[in-house]
Amino acid sequence: MVGAGWAGLAAALALAEAGGKVTLFDAAPTPGGRARTVALETPLGRISIDNGQHLIVGAYREAIGLIERLGAGHLLRRHPLSLSSPAGLSLRAPRLPAPLHLGWAALTARGLGPGARGAMLRLMLGLRLAGWRARDGETVAQLLARFGQPGPLVDRLWAPLCIGALNTMPGEACAAAFAAVLRDTLGADRAASDFVGAEAPLGSLLPEPALDRLRALGAEPRLREPVRRLALRSGNPGLPDRWRIGDADFDAVVLALPPWSAARLLEASGVPAGPIARFEPEPIATAWALWPADAAPALPRWSLLDEEPARDRYGQWLFDRGTVAQARLAGIVISAASRLDGVAAERIAAGVSAQLADAFGGPPPAAVKLVTERRATFRCTPGRPRLRPDHLRGQAPGLWLAGDWLWPDYPATLEAAVRSGGEAANMALAAAAATGAPNATPRKQTR
């Protein structure tokens, strides 16, 4: 197993629990990949927090199920769908069966402009009748125009949801992926649209418990060990070829890496990357705002923010993280952050501070620490490659892929990562069974 992000950990657990002998390589000192816990030095002290604010919703059934199975479910808190913004948006779903919860939310919504309630229901009903499918090559902006969504509704609801879910601007974002997100959240059962808050940093939810579980199963995590090359070695007569990493041979390899990292490793190993190399990265910035614990303004648990780039107001979402190490902490998310290339971090922080003061009053943050994940996700455009974990099966038998980019109808999410990891493991196990190779023997290793 190469890569200890959420996809790699999900695959490693599935393989180890099936009896495989798993070795897990990762260049980083801690597990979690692009959804991990980091230490942040601030004027109010050192805090442990996420490398970037992530959103979990009730539709993430595989990810939530794995978190619960690892014993960290008590750290999650479910809240019914509720969206509001300082500009007056209010959209709240009661605890009614679907689709009554969405109908009630639409009928009672405020701050979306004239005709918004009917337009919102028209889009959701139209997508449902179309089987939640968009037109080939359609962007989110084109989809919204086709269903006659008024400008205020787009600006205050659909565009923020698109940017937050796909990390891509509506004019370039894939309508098919957006429709899939709407299908699995607003268009599914009531609990699917729940916001699921975490009472601890991301590392405590899955990466750290997963590593503990793997060790208990006899797996060998090897952090701080980058893999720079794979070598295919001919097996013994009657047995499949094996893959060498360093001085060890493995029956199978799961590459649980971002597409650009996987492409680089494949090319270094003499395996053409092909369409894997066509994925384009897109950054996400999180501005962590801190106040002294006794001097913070009243903050909502979460809120949409009113983005105004012309005034340096770049924040799109706010999440209140409560009191952390004597400081009140909030995460302000800036998705599709490539737009800010060339803007000084100090200017972004100052703009976020002013934006929070405008929205919520009270004292300005004592500090705003900007953390940018330069390759947070792939750009979710209609023309991106659609691949599966067995993409390399024909040219590189025994080499499987996992990652949030390998769930074709979805954007880059924690759920896509966990699903792809499980699928890659199942494919590897099925291939091993088909060749008659045992899942776990003292001389065999699944990686």
Secondary structure, 3 states (H helix, E strand, C coil): CECCEHHHHHHHHHHHHCCCCEEEEECCCCCECCCCEEEEEECCEEEEEECCCCCEECCCHHHHHHHHHCCCHHHEEEECCEEECCCCCEEECCCCCCCHHHHHHHHHCECCCCCHHHHHHHHHHHHHHCCCCCCCCCEHHHHHHHCCCCHHHHHHHHHHHHHHHHCCCCCCCEHHHHHHHHHHCCCCCHHHHCEEEECCCHHHHCHHHHHHHHHHCCCEEEECCCCCCCEEECCCCCCCCEEEECCEEECEEEECCCHHHHHHHHHHCCCCCHHHHHCCEEEEEEEEEEEECCCCCCCCCEEECCCEHHHCECCCEEEEEEEECCEEEEEEEECCHHHHCCCCHHHHHHHHHHHHHHHHCCCCCCEEEEEEEEEEEECCCCCCCCCCCCCCCCCCCCEEECCCCCCCCCCCCHHHHHHHHHHHHHHHHHHHHHCCCCCCCCCCCEC
